[in-house]
Structures are given as C-alpha cells and as structure tokens.
Amino acid sequence: MKTPFPLGLAFLISLSALSAADRPILTFEAEAVTGPHGAWTANRSTPDHWNLWSNDADAAKKWSGGVVLQSPPVLVDRASPEAGAPPLHTHITGIPAGRYEVTLKMFRTLGVSRDGGKNWERLSNGDLGEVVITDGTFDLWVDDRFADPTNPGPGYYDNLQFTPILPVAAKPRVEGFARERVRERLDRGLVALRRSATEVRLSWRLLVTDEADTAFHVLRTDAAGHQQRITAKPITTTSDFTDKAALPGASSYAVLAVSKGVEGSASPPAAVLAGDQPQSFLSIALEPGTTVQKVGIGDLDGDGRYDYVLKTPRDSIDPYVSFWTKSPDTYHLEARSSDGRLLWNKDLGWSIERGIWYSPFIVFDLDGDGKAEVIAKTGEGDPRDVDGRVQSGPEWATVFEGATGRELARVPWPASTVGGETLEYNYANRNQITVAYLDGKTPCLILERGTYTTIQVHAYQFYGGKLTPVWKWTSLEERQPKRWRGQGAHTLQAHDVDGDGRDEVVIGSAVIDDNGVGLWSTGLGHPDHCYVGKIMPDRPGLQIFYGMETAQPQANGLCIVDAATGKIIWGLDGPTRHVHGTGFCADVDAAHPGLEVYGCDTDLTKRFERGWLLDAHGGVVTKTNQLVEQRPVYWDADVQKELIARRRITKYGSTEVQQEIAGTVVLVADVWGDWREEVFTSLPGELRIYTTPIPATDRRACLMQDPVYRNTVAAAAQGYLYNPMLSYLPAKK
C-alpha cells in the first residue's frame, strides 16, 4: 500500500487549503486490502482462481508495485458471481474523512458491487464516481462475471485510488475592453464567374444588417470603362443574378443596394476575364509544388473582403510513438489577399515540428480595429534533439499583424509541466487555439495544451498591442479532476452554449464556463467528432454531437448531448471500440426533421468495421459497411446539404453529380457570394475555391455572420476539419 501521508494520522493540512497540484492521492494495492487470500494463486492461471501475477513481462511498468490480480478468461458473461474465480472483497480502513473521486485501476471489464454482492455493475473505465468517507472505511466487491464487449479476455484489478475532491475556486466574470460586440465589417462579397461567351453568373452577400425591403441593381462595366445598369428593376427574391447578355471581352460587375427607395453606393467590382470557357472556381497560384494544409479566413487589411492565411505544406506528422517521423522541412504561413496576391510569407522554423498538433494558428480581429490578426504557436531557433524531436526551448503564442506579418505581441504557451506532472512527448504535443467572446463583446484568445491527459487552457485579451491574461484553467483544479482529464477533442471551439450571451470553451466532452471554471463534463473521454450547433428542432438551445474515440462498453459511442448541461439526450445502443474521425453532422435528408449525424466504428486493428447515419433523435437512417469520407456543403438551392465524396458533389441518396472538383478539400465555408458555401481544395502549386453555379431560389443572410458558424470556421485553421454548424435550423421559404 502506497500513501503520501500516514493513514493512521489525521491530516495536519486541511484538504480545502490544498492546491490542485498538492492534493494527496491515496493509492491502495488490490492484493494488500483484498481477500480472501484463498481466492488467488501466485503466478499461475487457473479457470477457478485469480492469478496474483508478478512475472509478467515489464510488470513493473504495467502495474503499480509490479503485481496485479488477473482473472481467468471471460469470453461471455457468467451466470453467477460464483462461476469462474471467487468474488473478492476489498476492505480499506484509516481513510481521512472527506469527499473523494475513486478510481479502480484495471483493464478490460470487471463486475463491482457496493452492497456485498447483492447488485453488480459492469465496470470498464474504472470510474467509481464520488464517494463520501465518514468513518474511515471503504468496501467494494470485485468479480470476473462480465465479459469485455469489445475485447473479451481476462480482467485485471491493480489498485484503488482516492483523489480528494477540493472546493473549486471562484473566479470573477470577464469584462474585456470592448463596449459592444466586435464584429467583422463585410462588403457584398460579389463574385462573378463566366459560364459562356455571353453568360456570367453573379452572386453576393445579403447582410444581417440589411433592411427587409433591401433590393439590388446590377451594374456592368466594359473594358473601356463604360458602365451600364443591366437590371430593369431591383432584385428582391435572391442575391444572385445571371447576365445572359454578357460581353465576350473583359468586363466587371458591381451591385447597388436599394432600401426604402434610396440607392446606396456600389459594391467593389468583380472582374470577369474575356473568353468563352465556363468557370467553376477561382484559382490562387502558389509556388510550384506547394500544397496547403490549413486555411485561415479573415479581413487582414480592413477592406471588407476576406483574405486567406495558408499553412503549407499539406503533410502532417502525429506525435504518437507509432506514427512519429522526423520533420523533413518546416512549415510556412503564407498570407494572401482576397485576389490572391502574396502579402507575406513566414517560415515557422525548426522549433515547430511539421504536424497539426505542433502548429495551431487562427485568424481573427482580436482588438476590434477592423483588421484581423494572425495568431500562431511559435518557438525559437533550432532546439531539435538528435532524433529530430523538439522537447526544449521557449514556446510562444505570437500575434502577427495580418496585413504585414509583423510581430505585435507574444506570451508563453501553456507549459508541458503542470501540477507537478511533466506530460510525456505525445501528450505534451497536443496544442490547439480558438477565440471566445468571454464577456459577449470582446474576442479573447484561447490557448490549450493537452487532449488525452491533463488539459490546460489559458485565456488572453489583445488590446493596445498587448496580450493581457484573463484566466487560466487546468483539469486538475476541478472538483472531480479525473472526470475532466482526457476529455479533449481534436478541435477547440467556443460558443455560447448556455444562452447567457457569453461564450463558453468547448474542449471536447467537457465545457469551461466563460469565467474559467468548469461548467460540465460528460466523463465519456476523448471524442473524435465534436459538432456544436442547432441539431434538434424540438429542443431549445444548442446541442453537441459526439463520436467517441474512447471505447464505450455499453452505449453512447455516437450521442447527442444538451450543450447547456452536458446531459445525454440519446446515445447509440451497444458497445463501440473507436469511433473514427470520419463523420459529419448536417441536414442531408429532408425526410427527417433536424440534422443527421454520421459516424463509424473500427475493429480491434483500428480498421473500419461499420457505420451509421442517424437522425436527430437517434433513429437509424441507414447503416453502411463502406468507409467514405464525406464533407457536407450547401451547394444547390435548398436547405439540405450536399455531400463531397470522391471529388464529386452529389445529393444524399443520388448518383447525379452536381460538381466535379479537383484536389484535397481543406475548407468548406461561406466566404463570398450568397449563402451557399465555397469549397477550398489544395493542388500542387494551386489553391482552388469552388463556388456553386446553381441559381438560387431564395435569399438568406451571410452564414459567416452567425456566431456559431463563424467561430467554427475560425477554428478550422487548427485541429481536425469539421463542417461548420449554425445556431439555427434554416427554414424552407
């Protein structure tokens, strides 16, 4: 039995006065506090006894004290506790009074009872929950009566750990510099693409600030500079137009808003090249051979048009020991204007290894001056070890001026040592970044380190050229720290999940409140999917769709939770091993109200095994035995999304191809034109931006002006690429 304090003595230090880093975790070895001793034999496997196993290879690394109680193999659930090995009784004395989070260190599945064997629970994650100790004792009965649903075999009982639950420190509400919400100032985002020698299709933004009666005239300017109004009356029903008498030569177009009989100023022009070849995309030429991994969207120069920050090249290295390889070269951040001109190019250097978890960045207007900054994780010099790993040297979050790339400010990135724990290389190199309106008005920079183990989140505001701390949070400081540990996702998002006007930080299966205190945690573990938005039409507020990488032994491998409380609304029934990153959350089938969700599970070798498309209430729409990466996109004129798969855009359930695309999809977002989305693809030496050629049947406000959608698109510059969500369900008109 290993304890940091003598169990026979009362604590001289009040638990409530201890910090998260100093909390004493009490560890009890199973064989020292469990009986009867006749229930096991030493280092011998039998069908009717436990094996007190100490000569396992690397036993000291696998099991505390180098010994573990191993059950006989359990291939199916046993009919009674007496079948197989005898039930064990763990009895612990001398525990100081208080509240504890109790964890059984184990492997596979065991049966546990808290009432002397009258009632048995199936336990696979070791979490026994919160226990109140009043008389210094704790009792638990453990048996091998349940088979592991995903990996049948012997069960293992190593130790019990009691982590004191301390009061969570209160933190004040955030009050940032902004007096009103910082918003992007967007122009009409007009785009013009030639469809033939005499036909040009135009599309532009309807803004949330437009009056309901706003209509539009279209202006055309020829190569000689002569301008002509080509609409007989203002367009009222859509924000697109097809010029069927287009000039074969070079020309440009503009739109003019009209409201209450008053004409506004013309939009910036959109140029069309001479010729007769149909266009379905705009192209940004890059250096020969250059590929793009991530795209950050923001107005870098304040002209109302979205510019692009590209992280190159596309390839990525994972820190996990079986996947890691030495970086062959460095990453670059490349800023491009809305028309594709190179603004600046920054080499991130050898201090940033070439993988998405080493190199998060985001593009956002943090100080409200109308110009977006670029914020990235950076380092210094060449701190590589002999093998190529970077495990030393300073780490920074650096703010760059969007238009020039000039450094404006920096702060230390959350450290790889926290609460006395130094994160192992794989776990330390899980870094993400996002932006949250923590006071509802001020966009704050959010930095995160950790996904699978201890998680740290630091919040800053940027104003007057300085980064100022707002709050810091770690999973160690929560009332039940193990319930918060390892709950991180592969993207970091921020949304107002509880409707109080302030953004919360969605780290994955847990949410941090706007003041830097944990709001809720499902305790399910690490999700590969984490989609936040309006999913269910018959429930208030937002919901979150999870696809759980962490094995779920009974249910909830795919599930939807209430975003305000974390309460599971419904979950997939049955065990899952490892729900894969390929999935989506989108309305693709008009036959079912709300959004559909897609996810797939893997077999013991982590290869695709089965997949499900479920409706918003968990009903099975279809099952599949084929793994296809599908990305939803608003492409045609209805409110159902189409699917991008195998470089084709099709409607769900249809084989008719609406659009062929080339390259690898790196972003889907409503960046210009009307409310339909653009598809960004990477090809060697080129970034393509596809936009729909299909005429609209109604008009809707720019999706990027919805806060949930905008924050999801911003977060797409780091982590996994998820389809952007909305705070509402688009209605048919």
ABEGO torsion letter per residue (X at the ends): XBBABBAABBBABBAAABBAAABBBBBBBAAAABOBAAABBBGBBBAABBBBBAABBGAAAABBGGBBBBBBBBABBBABAABEBBBBBBBBBGBBBEBBBBBBBBBEBBBBBAAGGABBBBBAAGBAEBBBBAAGBBBBBBBAABBBAABBEBBBBABBBBBBBBBBBBBBBBBBABABBBBBBBBAGBBBBBABAABBBBBBBBBAABBAABBBBBBBBBAAGBBBBABABBBAABABBBBAABBABBBBBBBBBBBGGBBBBBBBBBBBBBEABBBABBBBBBBBGBBBABBBBBBAAGAGBBBBBBBOBABBBBABAAABBBBABBBBBBBBBAAGBBABBBBAEAABBBBAAAABBBBBBAAGAGBBBBBBBBBBEBABBAAGBBABEBBBBBBBBAAAGBBABBBBBBBABBGGBBBBAAAABBBBBBBBBAAGABBBBBBBBEAABBBBBBBBBBBGGBBBBABBBBAAABABAAAABGABBABBBBBBAAGAGBBBBBAEABBBBAAGBBABBAGAEBBABBBBEBABAABBEBBBBBBBABBBAABGABBBBBAAAGBBABBBBEBBABBBABBBBBBABAABBEBBBBBBBBBAAGBBABBBBBBAAGBBABBBABBBBBBBBBABABABBBBBBGGBBBBBGBABBABBBBEBBABBBBABEBABBBBBBBBBGBBBBBBBABBBABBBBBAAABAAAAAAAAAAABEBBBBBBBABBBBBX
